[in-house]
């Protein structure tokens, strides 16, 4: 149980460094998985938490129709989401 709590803290810290929409969605899924695993003590809870966390973060990040992307030189830019 202590290892899971440490993993949750590490994922939460990693989510602070995310800057593109994809990175934020992935970190949201990771945090959701950690919370789901801690809350339910099961793999199913972790999977459900990952789905809810990832999808919720994605919806929040793209609510205004703008997404952040990283080009081949590493520069981050914001523009209209490709899927819209």
Steps between C-alpha positions, in 0.01 A plus 500: 500500500787734578643442152168599341489822697856582394409427138201733525721780630754444221230506233348817645838672497557385143167647393622845600768480230253411222455775244328356192143372489617142450739516795232648725250232394754226572583645841128532579458132417796414721367695794155349444648150500687566823193641671282217370747239624529664842123540536401150394813285558433329166624501142147577379495814711833607353373448145180690570695782663736521201210523257316762702814703575630494144169579334414770754836669458470485121154659507618773736809577291312519169182672622585823319588318176870581529778248561871526569744323271877462483673541162810315381729764654341461843307829494153484655220684324123531549258474211161358408471129588551272200192292575259794475 
